[in-house]
Amino acid sequence: MSYDRTVRLDTDFDATVTAVRRALADQGFGVLTEIDVKATLKEKLGADVEDYVILGACNPALAHQALETDRSIGLLLPCNVVVRREDDRTAVQALDPNTMVTLTGLPALEPVADEAKARLDAALASLV
């Protein structure tokens, strides 16, 4: 089972991060967290890795619906979106929201996952 939704772009990394933030906002997602994996691994381990950022995106209405169904679903929130350099391209990846339905086995989460997937897919499509 694939657990990601991915687009690959021929764009600058920093410009892509900005575009992803805008695309997410256009679909009702705010970015709650940002982890600069490259900087963190360099600081903590001295490791050199490609540009790599994890954005923790949240659509409050969808998060609320999911939490009303299962309080433990917070373990799978927010929706992580990764922007990373991949050879000469920039990859943008979002966790497929249907993963939370598969992991929990709760059919009541399907409408929330379907809506989140549609919004994330629209955000990714707007980048291409």
ZIFEN-V796939 format. One record per residue. PHI is phi in radians with two decimals (NA if undefined). PSI is psi in whole degrees, -180 to 180 (none if undefined). BURIAL is # if it has 16 or more other C-alpha atoms within 10 Angstrom, else .. Layout:
BEGIN
PHI:PSI:BURIAL
PHI:PSI:BURIAL
END
This chain:
BEGIN
NA:128:.
-1.36:137:.
-1.98:11:.
-2.24:159:#
-2.08:121:#
-2.31:139:#
-2.22:149:#
-2.09:133:#
-2.19:150:#
-1.68:59:.
-2.28:161:#
-1.10:142:.
-1.03:-54:#
-1.10:-40:.
-1.13:-36:.
-1.19:-42:#
-1.02:-44:#
-1.09:-44:.
-1.13:-38:#
-1.15:-44:#
-1.00:-45:#
-1.14:-45:#
-1.09:-40:#
-1.12:-44:#
-1.06:-40:#
-1.09:-22:.
-1.79:13:#
1.52:13:#
-1.74:137:#
-1.81:156:#
-1.74:112:#
-1.48:-33:.
-2.41:154:.
-2.47:124:.
-2.03:117:.
-1.53:94:.
-1.10:-41:#
-1.01:-50:#
-1.15:-40:#
-1.13:-47:.
-1.17:-33:.
-1.16:-47:.
-1.16:-45:.
-1.47:-32:.
-2.16:-8:.
1.26:14:.
-1.48:139:.
-1.79:118:.
-2.24:168:.
-1.12:165:.
-0.96:130:#
-2.75:116:#
-2.22:138:#
-1.93:122:#
-1.82:127:#
-1.62:98:#
-1.66:143:#
-2.45:131:#
-1.80:110:#
-0.97:-42:.
-1.13:-43:.
-1.21:-40:#
-1.07:-42:#
-1.09:-45:.
-1.05:-44:.
-1.12:-43:#
-1.17:-32:.
-1.19:-28:.
-1.40:-42:.
-2.67:109:.
-1.05:-28:.
-1.34:-7:.
-1.12:-17:#
-0.97:-23:.
-1.11:-24:.
-1.85:7:.
-1.93:156:#
-1.32:-179:#
-1.30:116:#
-1.42:134:#
-2.18:126:#
-1.86:135:#
-2.09:123:#
-2.60:152:#
-1.36:138:#
-2.43:100:.
1.02:-122:.
-1.73:16:.
-2.16:171:.
-2.02:123:#
-1.66:138:#
-2.13:122:#
-2.25:137:#
-2.14:142:#
-1.15:131:#
-1.16:118:#
-1.04:-22:#
-1.14:-14:#
-1.03:-37:#
-1.19:-31:#
-1.23:-45:#
-1.08:-46:.
-1.19:-39:.
-1.52:-27:.
1.24:20:.
-1.77:104:.
-1.04:-25:.
-1.10:-19:.
-1.48:-10:#
-1.00:-46:#
-1.08:-38:.
-1.16:-46:#
-1.11:-41:#
-1.11:-42:.
-1.18:-44:.
-1.09:-42:#
-1.10:-44:#
-1.06:-42:.
-1.22:-42:#
-1.14:-41:#
-1.08:-40:#
-1.12:-42:.
-1.09:-46:#
-1.13:-42:#
-1.09:-32:.
-1.24:-16:.
-1.43:-23:#
-1.42:none:.
END
